[in-house]
Amino acid sequence: MKKSLFSLVFLLLATFTIHAQLVAVKGTVISKTDNEPLIGATVVADGGKVAVPTDFDGNFAIEVPSGSNITVSFIGYKTAVLPAEPEMTIYLEEDSELLDEVVVVGYSVERTKDLT
Protein backbone atom coordinates (compact mmCIF):
# COMPACT_ATOMS: atom_id res chain seq x y z
CA MET A 1 0.00 0.00 0.00
CA LYS A 2 2.78 2.42 0.90
CA LYS A 3 4.68 1.65 -2.29
CA SER A 4 1.65 2.27 -4.52
CA LEU A 5 0.83 5.52 -2.70
CA PHE A 6 4.46 6.65 -3.00
CA SER A 7 4.46 5.77 -6.71
CA LEU A 8 1.26 7.74 -7.27
CA VAL A 9 2.60 10.84 -5.48
CA PHE A 10 5.91 10.60 -7.37
CA LEU A 11 4.09 10.32 -10.70
CA LEU A 12 1.98 13.39 -9.95
CA LEU A 13 5.00 15.44 -8.90
CA ALA A 14 6.96 14.36 -11.96
CA THR A 15 4.07 15.45 -14.19
CA PHE A 16 4.03 18.93 -12.65
CA THR A 17 7.81 19.20 -12.94
CA ILE A 18 7.80 18.26 -16.62
CA HIS A 19 4.98 20.69 -17.37
CA ALA A 20 6.72 23.52 -15.53
CA GLN A 21 9.78 23.27 -17.79
CA LEU A 22 8.01 24.71 -20.84
CA VAL A 23 8.91 28.28 -21.77
CA ALA A 24 6.52 30.58 -23.66
CA VAL A 25 8.34 32.23 -26.57
CA LYS A 26 6.85 35.24 -28.38
CA GLY A 27 8.45 37.11 -31.20
CA THR A 28 8.46 38.62 -34.66
CA VAL A 29 10.07 37.40 -37.88
CA ILE A 30 11.31 40.22 -40.13
CA SER A 31 13.06 40.36 -43.50
CA LYS A 32 16.58 41.71 -43.05
CA THR A 33 16.67 43.44 -46.45
CA ASP A 34 13.50 45.55 -46.28
CA ASN A 35 12.47 45.32 -42.57
CA GLU A 36 9.03 43.96 -43.50
CA PRO A 37 7.32 41.23 -41.42
CA LEU A 38 7.30 37.77 -42.99
CA ILE A 39 3.78 36.35 -43.17
CA GLY A 40 3.57 32.56 -42.93
CA ALA A 41 7.15 31.85 -41.82
CA THR A 42 7.44 28.55 -39.96
CA VAL A 43 8.72 28.46 -36.37
CA VAL A 44 9.59 24.94 -35.15
CA ALA A 45 10.69 23.81 -31.67
CA ASP A 46 13.51 21.28 -31.21
CA GLY A 47 12.40 17.83 -32.27
CA GLY A 48 9.82 19.15 -34.74
CA LYS A 49 6.83 18.19 -32.61
CA VAL A 50 5.53 21.75 -32.21
CA ALA A 51 5.40 24.23 -35.10
CA VAL A 52 3.50 27.47 -35.67
CA PRO A 53 3.26 29.93 -38.58
CA THR A 54 3.66 33.68 -38.21
CA ASP A 55 0.58 35.89 -38.53
CA PHE A 56 -0.05 38.95 -40.77
CA ASP A 57 2.31 41.06 -38.65
CA GLY A 58 5.07 38.42 -38.55
CA ASN A 59 4.29 37.56 -34.89
CA PHE A 60 4.37 34.08 -33.38
CA ALA A 61 3.87 32.43 -29.99
CA ILE A 62 5.07 28.94 -29.12
CA GLU A 63 5.84 26.90 -26.01
CA VAL A 64 9.14 25.06 -26.05
CA PRO A 65 11.17 23.11 -23.47
CA SER A 66 13.59 25.34 -21.57
CA GLY A 67 17.09 25.42 -23.00
CA SER A 68 16.00 24.32 -26.47
CA ASN A 69 16.44 25.92 -29.88
CA ILE A 70 13.88 27.09 -32.40
CA THR A 71 14.21 26.88 -36.17
CA VAL A 72 12.70 29.61 -38.35
CA SER A 73 12.29 29.08 -42.10
CA PHE A 74 10.59 30.82 -45.01
CA ILE A 75 10.69 30.22 -48.77
CA GLY A 76 13.45 32.27 -50.39
CA TYR A 77 15.20 32.99 -47.08
CA LYS A 78 18.00 31.28 -45.17
CA THR A 79 16.91 29.09 -42.25
CA ALA A 80 17.84 30.40 -38.79
CA VAL A 81 18.43 28.22 -35.71
CA LEU A 82 18.43 30.24 -32.47
CA PRO A 83 18.25 29.53 -28.73
CA ALA A 84 14.73 30.10 -27.40
CA GLU A 85 14.17 33.26 -25.36
CA PRO A 86 10.93 34.69 -23.95
CA GLU A 87 10.96 37.71 -26.33
CA MET A 88 12.61 37.45 -29.75
CA THR A 89 13.00 39.51 -32.91
CA ILE A 90 14.35 37.34 -35.72
CA TYR A 91 15.80 38.78 -38.93
CA LEU A 92 16.00 36.38 -41.89
CA GLU A 93 18.39 36.95 -44.80
CA GLU A 94 17.36 36.34 -48.40
CA ASP A 95 18.85 33.27 -50.05
CA SER A 96 19.74 34.43 -53.56
CA GLU A 97 21.18 31.02 -54.49
CA LEU A 98 17.65 29.60 -54.64
CA LEU A 99 16.86 31.84 -57.61
CA ASP A 100 19.07 29.69 -59.86
CA GLU A 101 16.66 26.79 -59.37
CA VAL A 102 13.68 28.56 -61.00
CA VAL A 103 12.73 27.72 -64.60
CA VAL A 104 10.06 29.81 -66.31
CA VAL A 105 8.41 28.86 -69.59
CA GLY A 106 5.64 31.17 -70.73
CA TYR A 107 3.13 31.21 -73.56
CA SER A 108 4.71 28.65 -75.80
CA VAL A 109 4.28 25.03 -76.66
CA GLU A 110 7.20 22.74 -75.84
CA ARG A 111 7.47 19.01 -76.22
CA THR A 112 8.60 17.21 -73.09
CA LYS A 113 11.42 15.49 -74.97
CA ASP A 114 12.80 18.95 -75.88
CA LEU A 115 12.87 20.04 -72.24
CA THR A 116 14.84 17.11 -70.84
TORPA-4810 file (N, C-alpha, C, O; in nm, 3 decimals):
<nodes>
NODE_1_0.083_-0.119_0.000_0.000_0.000_0.000_0.087_0.125_0.000_0.059_0.221_-0.073_M
NODE_2_0.192_0.125_0.082_0.278_0.242_0.090_0.353_0.263_-0.040_0.374_0.377_-0.083_K
NODE_3_0.395_0.153_-0.104_0.468_0.165_-0.229_0.379_0.221_-0.340_0.424_0.305_-0.418_K
NODE_4_0.255_0.177_-0.348_0.165_0.227_-0.452_0.130_0.374_-0.427_0.120_0.451_-0.523_S
NODE_5_0.112_0.413_-0.302_0.083_0.552_-0.270_0.205_0.640_-0.303_0.190_0.748_-0.359_L
NODE_6_0.324_0.592_-0.268_0.446_0.665_-0.300_0.463_0.679_-0.451_0.502_0.786_-0.499_F
NODE_7_0.435_0.574_-0.525_0.446_0.577_-0.671_0.348_0.677_-0.731_0.383_0.749_-0.825_S
NODE_8_0.227_0.682_-0.679_0.126_0.774_-0.727_0.167_0.919_-0.702_0.154_1.004_-0.790_L
NODE_9_0.216_0.948_-0.582_0.260_1.084_-0.548_0.380_1.122_-0.635_0.385_1.235_-0.684_V
NODE_10_0.474_1.032_-0.653_0.591_1.060_-0.737_0.550_1.088_-0.881_0.603_1.180_-0.943_F
NODE_11_0.456_1.012_-0.933_0.409_1.032_-1.070_0.343_1.169_-1.086_0.366_1.237_-1.185_L
NODE_12_0.262_1.208_-0.989_0.198_1.339_-0.995_0.299_1.452_-0.988_0.288_1.550_-1.062_L
NODE_13_0.397_1.441_-0.901_0.500_1.544_-0.890_0.586_1.552_-1.016_0.622_1.661_-1.060_L
NODE_14_0.617_1.438_-1.073_0.696_1.436_-1.196_0.620_1.502_-1.310_0.680_1.569_-1.394_A
NODE_15_0.489_1.483_-1.316_0.407_1.545_-1.419_0.411_1.697_-1.406_0.426_1.767_-1.507_T
NODE_16_0.397_1.749_-1.285_0.403_1.893_-1.265_0.542_1.949_-1.296_0.553_2.059_-1.349_F
NODE_17_0.645_1.876_-1.266_0.781_1.920_-1.294_0.806_1.927_-1.444_0.865_2.024_-1.492_T
NODE_18_0.762_1.827_-1.517_0.780_1.826_-1.662_0.702_1.939_-1.726_0.752_2.005_-1.817_I
NODE_19_0.580_1.963_-1.681_0.498_2.069_-1.737_0.556_2.206_-1.706_0.542_2.298_-1.787_H
NODE_20_0.618_2.222_-1.594_0.672_2.352_-1.553_0.796_2.390_-1.633_0.839_2.505_-1.626_A
NODE_21_0.855_2.298_-1.706_0.978_2.327_-1.779_0.953_2.388_-1.917_1.050_2.418_-1.987_Q
NODE_22_0.829_2.407_-1.956_0.801_2.471_-2.084_0.815_2.622_-2.072_0.776_2.681_-1.971_L
NODE_23_0.871_2.684_-2.175_0.891_2.828_-2.177_0.807_2.886_-2.291_0.813_2.837_-2.404_V
NODE_24_0.730_2.990_-2.262_0.652_3.058_-2.366_0.743_3.154_-2.441_0.807_3.240_-2.380_A
NODE_25_0.750_3.139_-2.573_0.834_3.223_-2.657_0.742_3.303_-2.749_0.659_3.247_-2.820_V
NODE_26_0.759_3.436_-2.748_0.685_3.524_-2.838_0.786_3.603_-2.918_0.895_3.635_-2.869_K
NODE_27_0.751_3.634_-3.041_0.845_3.711_-3.120_0.791_3.752_-3.253_0.674_3.732_-3.284_G
NODE_28_0.879_3.812_-3.333_0.846_3.862_-3.466_0.954_3.817_-3.563_1.073_3.819_-3.530_T
NODE_29_0.913_3.777_-3.683_1.007_3.740_-3.788_1.003_3.849_-3.894_0.897_3.882_-3.948_V
NODE_30_1.122_3.906_-3.924_1.131_4.022_-4.013_1.236_3.993_-4.121_1.337_3.928_-4.096_I
NODE_31_1.210_4.043_-4.242_1.306_4.036_-4.350_1.419_4.133_-4.323_1.395_4.250_-4.292_S
NODE_32_1.542_4.086_-4.335_1.658_4.171_-4.305_1.680_4.278_-4.412_1.734_4.384_-4.382_K
NODE_33_1.640_4.250_-4.536_1.667_4.344_-4.645_1.574_4.464_-4.644_1.619_4.577_-4.667_T
NODE_34_1.444_4.443_-4.620_1.350_4.555_-4.628_1.273_4.582_-4.498_1.181_4.664_-4.496_D
NODE_35_1.309_4.514_-4.389_1.247_4.532_-4.257_1.095_4.515_-4.259_1.025_4.582_-4.184_N
NODE_36_1.046_4.427_-4.344_0.903_4.396_-4.350_0.878_4.264_-4.277_0.962_4.174_-4.283_E
NODE_37_0.763_4.250_-4.208_0.732_4.123_-4.142_0.708_4.013_-4.245_0.654_4.038_-4.353_P
NODE_38_0.749_3.892_-4.210_0.730_3.777_-4.299_0.605_3.701_-4.258_0.599_3.644_-4.149_L
NODE_39_0.505_3.701_-4.344_0.378_3.635_-4.317_0.388_3.488_-4.355_0.424_3.457_-4.469_I
NODE_40_0.357_3.399_-4.264_0.357_3.256_-4.293_0.491_3.187_-4.276_0.507_3.073_-4.321_G
NODE_41_0.588_3.252_-4.212_0.715_3.185_-4.182_0.689_3.076_-4.080_0.599_3.090_-3.996_A
NODE_42_0.765_2.969_-4.084_0.744_2.855_-3.996_0.843_2.860_-3.880_0.964_2.872_-3.900_T
NODE_43_0.790_2.849_-3.758_0.872_2.846_-3.637_0.855_2.708_-3.575_0.743_2.670_-3.539_V
NODE_44_0.964_2.632_-3.562_0.959_2.494_-3.515_1.046_2.480_-3.390_1.159_2.529_-3.386_V
NODE_45_0.991_2.411_-3.288_1.069_2.381_-3.167_1.159_2.262_-3.194_1.138_2.188_-3.289_A
NODE_46_1.261_2.243_-3.108_1.351_2.128_-3.121_1.270_1.999_-3.127_1.174_1.982_-3.052_D
NODE_47_1.308_1.911_-3.215_1.240_1.783_-3.227_1.129_1.786_-3.330_1.084_1.680_-3.374_G
NODE_48_1.084_1.903_-3.371_0.982_1.915_-3.474_0.843_1.875_-3.433_0.757_1.859_-3.520_G
NODE_49_0.816_1.860_-3.304_0.683_1.819_-3.261_0.586_1.936_-3.255_0.466_1.918_-3.273_K
NODE_50_0.638_2.057_-3.231_0.553_2.175_-3.221_0.601_2.277_-3.324_0.718_2.313_-3.327_V
NODE_51_0.508_2.323_-3.409_0.540_2.423_-3.510_0.423_2.519_-3.524_0.307_2.479_-3.514_A
NODE_52_0.455_2.647_-3.547_0.350_2.747_-3.567_0.393_2.839_-3.682_0.512_2.860_-3.704_V
NODE_53_0.294_2.893_-3.756_0.326_2.993_-3.858_0.316_3.133_-3.799_0.253_3.153_-3.695_P
NODE_54_0.379_3.230_-3.865_0.366_3.368_-3.821_0.236_3.426_-3.878_0.186_3.380_-3.980_T
NODE_55_0.182_3.527_-3.809_0.058_3.589_-3.853_0.085_3.702_-3.952_0.195_3.713_-4.006_D
NODE_56_-0.017_3.788_-3.978_-0.005_3.895_-4.077_0.098_4.000_-4.038_0.148_4.072_-4.125_F
NODE_57_0.131_4.011_-3.911_0.231_4.106_-3.865_0.366_4.041_-3.840_0.457_4.106_-3.788_D
NODE_58_0.381_3.913_-3.876_0.507_3.842_-3.855_0.525_3.791_-3.713_0.634_3.745_-3.678_G
NODE_59_0.420_3.798_-3.630_0.429_3.756_-3.489_0.402_3.607_-3.474_0.329_3.548_-3.553_N
NODE_60_0.462_3.548_-3.371_0.437_3.408_-3.338_0.441_3.390_-3.187_0.498_3.473_-3.115_F
NODE_61_0.382_3.283_-3.140_0.387_3.243_-2.999_0.391_3.092_-2.995_0.311_3.024_-3.059_A
NODE_62_0.487_3.038_-2.918_0.507_2.894_-2.912_0.562_2.858_-2.775_0.634_2.936_-2.714_I
NODE_63_0.527_2.740_-2.726_0.584_2.690_-2.601_0.685_2.582_-2.633_0.655_2.486_-2.704_E
NODE_64_0.805_2.599_-2.578_0.914_2.506_-2.605_0.977_2.464_-2.473_0.965_2.536_-2.374_V
NODE_65_1.044_2.350_-2.468_1.117_2.311_-2.347_1.229_2.411_-2.319_1.292_2.462_-2.412_P
NODE_66_1.254_2.437_-2.192_1.359_2.534_-2.157_1.495_2.484_-2.204_1.525_2.365_-2.195_S
NODE_67_1.576_2.576_-2.253_1.709_2.542_-2.300_1.713_2.486_-2.441_1.819_2.441_-2.486_G
NODE_68_1.601_2.488_-2.512_1.600_2.432_-2.647_1.617_2.541_-2.752_1.618_2.660_-2.720_S
NODE_69_1.631_2.501_-2.876_1.644_2.592_-2.988_1.515_2.595_-3.068_1.434_2.503_-3.062_N
NODE_70_1.497_2.704_-3.144_1.388_2.709_-3.240_1.447_2.730_-3.379_1.552_2.793_-3.394_I
NODE_71_1.379_2.677_-3.479_1.421_2.688_-3.617_1.316_2.770_-3.691_1.197_2.739_-3.685_T
NODE_72_1.361_2.874_-3.761_1.270_2.961_-3.835_1.305_2.951_-3.983_1.420_2.968_-4.021_V
NODE_73_1.204_2.922_-4.067_1.229_2.908_-4.210_1.117_2.975_-4.289_1.004_2.987_-4.243_S
NODE_74_1.153_3.018_-4.410_1.059_3.082_-4.501_1.114_3.064_-4.642_1.236_3.068_-4.661_F
NODE_75_1.027_3.045_-4.740_1.069_3.022_-4.877_1.145_3.144_-4.930_1.096_3.257_-4.921_I
NODE_76_1.263_3.120_-4.984_1.345_3.227_-5.039_1.437_3.292_-4.938_1.509_3.386_-4.971_G
NODE_77_1.436_3.243_-4.813_1.520_3.299_-4.708_1.602_3.187_-4.643_1.563_3.071_-4.646_Y
NODE_78_1.716_3.225_-4.586_1.800_3.128_-4.517_1.736_3.088_-4.385_1.676_3.171_-4.317_K
NODE_79_1.746_2.961_-4.349_1.691_2.909_-4.225_1.778_2.954_-4.108_1.901_2.950_-4.115_T
NODE_80_1.712_2.995_-3.999_1.784_3.040_-3.879_1.753_2.946_-3.763_1.638_2.911_-3.740_A
NODE_81_1.857_2.904_-3.692_1.843_2.822_-3.571_1.897_2.905_-3.455_2.014_2.941_-3.451_V
NODE_82_1.808_2.934_-3.358_1.843_3.024_-3.247_1.800_2.963_-3.114_1.705_2.886_-3.109_L
NODE_83_1.870_2.997_-3.005_1.825_2.953_-2.873_1.695_3.026_-2.836_1.680_3.145_-2.863_P
NODE_84_1.603_2.954_-2.775_1.473_3.010_-2.740_1.485_3.107_-2.624_1.549_3.078_-2.523_A
NODE_85_1.423_3.224_-2.639_1.417_3.326_-2.536_1.272_3.371_-2.524_1.196_3.354_-2.618_E
NODE_86_1.232_3.428_-2.410_1.093_3.469_-2.395_1.045_3.573_-2.497_0.932_3.564_-2.545_P
NODE_87_1.129_3.670_-2.532_1.096_3.771_-2.633_1.204_3.769_-2.740_1.323_3.779_-2.709_E
NODE_88_1.164_3.755_-2.867_1.261_3.745_-2.975_1.219_3.830_-3.095_1.101_3.842_-3.126_M
NODE_89_1.317_3.889_-3.161_1.300_3.951_-3.291_1.402_3.883_-3.383_1.523_3.892_-3.361_T
NODE_90_1.351_3.816_-3.486_1.435_3.734_-3.572_1.440_3.796_-3.711_1.336_3.818_-3.773_I
NODE_91_1.559_3.824_-3.759_1.580_3.878_-3.893_1.631_3.766_-3.983_1.733_3.705_-3.955_Y
NODE_92_1.558_3.740_-4.093_1.600_3.638_-4.189_1.661_3.704_-4.312_1.611_3.805_-4.361_L
NODE_93_1.771_3.646_-4.360_1.839_3.695_-4.480_1.785_3.623_-4.603_1.751_3.505_-4.598_E
NODE_94_1.778_3.696_-4.715_1.736_3.634_-4.840_1.841_3.535_-4.886_1.961_3.554_-4.864_E
NODE_95_1.795_3.428_-4.951_1.885_3.327_-5.005_1.883_3.338_-5.156_1.799_3.277_-5.222_D
NODE_96_1.974_3.417_-5.212_1.974_3.443_-5.356_2.015_3.321_-5.438_1.988_3.317_-5.558_S
NODE_97_2.078_3.222_-5.376_2.118_3.102_-5.449_1.997_3.020_-5.493_2.007_2.943_-5.589_E
NODE_98_1.884_3.035_-5.425_1.765_2.960_-5.464_1.707_3.010_-5.596_1.632_2.937_-5.660_L
NODE_99_1.740_3.131_-5.637_1.686_3.184_-5.761_1.738_3.110_-5.883_1.672_3.112_-5.988_L
NODE_100_1.852_3.045_-5.874_1.907_2.969_-5.986_1.826_2.844_-6.014_1.842_2.784_-6.120_D
NODE_101_1.741_2.802_-5.921_1.666_2.679_-5.937_1.532_2.700_-6.007_1.459_2.603_-6.030_E
NODE_102_1.498_2.825_-6.041_1.368_2.856_-6.100_1.378_2.849_-6.252_1.472_2.903_-6.311_V
NODE_103_1.282_2.780_-6.314_1.273_2.772_-6.460_1.136_2.823_-6.500_1.034_2.772_-6.452_V
NODE_104_1.132_2.923_-6.588_1.006_2.981_-6.631_0.990_2.959_-6.780_1.078_2.994_-6.858_V
NODE_105_0.876_2.902_-6.819_0.841_2.886_-6.959_0.705_2.950_-6.974_0.610_2.911_-6.906_V
NODE_106_0.693_3.048_-7.063_0.564_3.117_-7.073_0.513_3.127_-7.215_0.588_3.159_-7.308_G
NODE_107_0.387_3.100_-7.231_0.313_3.121_-7.356_0.377_3.057_-7.478_0.387_3.120_-7.583_Y
NODE_108_0.420_2.937_-7.465_0.471_2.865_-7.580_0.441_2.717_-7.563_0.409_2.671_-7.453_S
NODE_109_0.451_2.645_-7.669_0.428_2.503_-7.666_0.562_2.433_-7.679_0.635_2.457_-7.775_V
NODE_110_0.594_2.348_-7.584_0.720_2.274_-7.584_0.687_2.126_-7.570_0.595_2.088_-7.497_E
NODE_111_0.761_2.045_-7.639_0.747_1.901_-7.622_0.832_1.860_-7.503_0.939_1.917_-7.481_R
NODE_112_0.786_1.763_-7.427_0.860_1.721_-7.309_0.996_1.665_-7.344_1.090_1.678_-7.265_T
NODE_113_1.011_1.602_-7.461_1.142_1.549_-7.497_1.241_1.661_-7.526_1.362_1.639_-7.515_K
NODE_114_1.193_1.781_-7.563_1.280_1.895_-7.588_1.327_1.960_-7.458_1.430_2.027_-7.457_D
NODE_115_1.254_1.942_-7.350_1.287_2.004_-7.224_1.385_1.922_-7.140_1.449_1.977_-7.050_L
NODE_116_1.397_1.794_-7.168_1.484_1.711_-7.084_1.622_1.696_-7.141_1.706_1.628_-7.082_T
</nodes>
